[in-house]
Amino acid sequence: MRDSCFDDRLPVWTALSGLFLDTELSLSDIVRIADVLTASPYDIDTLERILLGELLPVFGPNLLSIAGEWQPWDEIEVGRIMKKAAARGKLRSRIAILFAMPAKRAVLSEWNRLLPLLERGAEKSGKLEAGGA
């Protein structure tokens, strides 16, 4: 992954990693995540692909763990985790997606809480009309 792409994605990955915590997100958490995502260069479809294609395989197992992480990951830790995942390659990522699929329902439930805020932000920024990134 190019450094500029990594730099653009890091705040998005960090914000979206909150959907994989073993704790219920408050409305203020959802608003904070939506603010980061709305400020990103990505449209809603791309954000959903990042969530399901890049983060689900890496952070999804946390939701399936008996004692999952409940404290938010910081940007440094998310960057380290994502670099490590990228180094493992696509085949391993596809296998990880299969193992993380049971977490997908919970993540999509939280994603659906974010969508109205993202859609409002996209309308204001013109990302809906322009198709975003």
C-alpha positions as CSV (number, residue, x, y, z in Angstrom):
1,M,0.0,0.0,0.0
2,R,1.3,3.4,-1.0
3,D,2.3,5.7,1.9
4,S,-0.2,8.4,0.8
5,C,-3.0,5.8,0.7
6,F,-2.0,4.5,4.1
7,D,-1.9,8.0,5.5
8,D,-5.4,8.7,4.2
9,R,-6.8,5.5,5.5
10,L,-5.2,5.5,9.0
11,P,-7.7,7.9,10.6
12,V,-10.6,6.0,8.9
13,W,-9.2,2.6,10.1
14,T,-8.8,4.0,13.6
15,A,-12.3,5.4,13.7
16,L,-13.9,2.3,12.2
17,S,-11.9,0.0,14.5
18,G,-14.2,1.3,17.2
19,L,-17.0,-0.8,15.7
20,F,-15.0,-3.9,16.6
21,L,-14.7,-3.2,20.3
22,D,-16.3,-5.6,22.8
23,T,-18.5,-2.8,24.2
24,E,-21.6,-0.9,23.2
25,L,-21.0,2.3,21.4
26,S,-22.7,5.5,22.7
27,L,-24.3,8.0,20.5
28,S,-21.3,10.3,21.1
29,D,-19.0,7.5,19.9
30,I,-21.1,7.1,16.7
31,V,-21.0,10.9,16.1
32,R,-17.3,11.0,16.7
33,I,-16.7,8.2,14.2
34,A,-19.0,9.8,11.7
35,D,-17.2,13.1,11.9
36,V,-13.9,11.4,11.1
37,L,-15.4,9.4,8.2
38,T,-17.1,12.5,6.8
39,A,-13.8,14.4,6.9
40,S,-12.1,11.7,5.0
41,P,-11.6,11.7,1.2
42,Y,-13.8,8.6,0.8
43,D,-17.4,8.2,-0.3
44,I,-19.8,6.0,1.7
45,D,-19.4,3.0,-0.7
46,T,-15.7,3.1,-0.3
47,L,-15.9,3.5,3.5
48,E,-18.1,0.4,3.6
49,R,-15.6,-1.6,1.4
50,I,-12.8,-0.5,3.8
51,L,-14.9,-1.6,6.8
52,L,-15.8,-5.0,5.4
53,G,-12.8,-5.8,3.2
54,E,-9.9,-4.3,5.2
55,L,-11.0,-4.1,8.8
56,L,-13.4,-7.0,9.3
57,P,-10.7,-9.7,8.6
58,V,-8.3,-8.0,11.0
59,F,-10.4,-6.7,13.8
60,G,-13.5,-9.0,13.5
61,P,-12.1,-11.8,15.6
62,N,-12.1,-9.3,18.6
63,L,-15.9,-9.5,18.6
64,L,-15.7,-13.3,18.7
65,S,-13.2,-13.5,21.6
66,I,-14.4,-14.4,25.1
67,A,-12.4,-11.5,26.5
68,G,-12.3,-9.1,23.5
69,E,-10.7,-5.7,23.6
70,W,-13.0,-3.0,24.9
71,Q,-10.6,-0.1,25.0
72,P,-10.2,1.8,21.7
73,W,-7.1,1.2,19.7
74,D,-5.0,4.3,19.1
75,E,-3.8,5.4,15.7
76,I,-0.2,4.0,16.2
77,E,-1.5,0.6,17.2
78,V,-4.0,0.5,14.3
79,G,-1.3,1.5,11.9
80,R,1.0,-1.3,13.2
81,I,-1.8,-3.9,13.1
82,M,-2.8,-2.9,9.5
83,K,0.8,-3.0,8.3
84,K,1.2,-6.4,9.7
85,A,-2.0,-7.6,8.1
86,A,-0.9,-6.1,4.7
87,A,2.4,-8.0,5.0
88,R,0.5,-11.3,5.4
89,G,-1.0,-11.1,1.9
90,K,-4.4,-11.5,0.2
91,L,-4.8,-15.3,0.7
92,R,-4.4,-15.0,4.4
93,S,-6.8,-12.0,4.4
94,R,-9.4,-14.1,2.5
95,I,-9.1,-16.8,5.1
96,A,-9.4,-14.3,7.9
97,I,-12.6,-12.9,6.3
98,L,-14.2,-16.4,6.5
99,F,-13.3,-16.6,10.2
100,A,-14.6,-13.1,10.9
101,M,-17.9,-13.5,9.1
102,P,-19.9,-14.2,12.3
103,A,-18.8,-10.7,13.5
104,K,-20.1,-9.1,10.3
105,R,-23.7,-8.9,11.6
106,A,-22.7,-6.9,14.7
107,V,-20.4,-4.6,12.6
108,L,-23.2,-3.9,10.1
109,S,-25.6,-3.1,12.9
110,E,-23.2,-0.4,14.1
111,W,-22.5,0.7,10.5
112,N,-26.3,1.2,10.0
113,R,-26.3,3.5,13.0
114,L,-23.5,5.6,11.3
115,L,-25.2,5.7,7.8
116,P,-27.7,8.6,8.5
117,L,-24.9,10.8,9.8
118,L,-22.6,9.9,6.9
119,E,-25.4,10.5,4.3
120,R,-26.0,14.0,5.8
121,G,-22.3,14.7,5.8
122,A,-22.0,13.5,2.2
123,E,-24.9,15.7,1.1
124,K,-23.2,18.8,2.7
125,S,-19.8,18.0,1.2
126,G,-21.1,17.0,-2.3
127,K,-19.7,13.4,-2.0
128,L,-23.0,11.8,-2.8
129,E,-23.3,13.7,-6.1
130,A,-19.7,13.5,-7.1
131,G,-19.2,9.8,-6.2
132,G,-16.4,10.7,-3.7
133,A,-12.9,9.3,-3.8
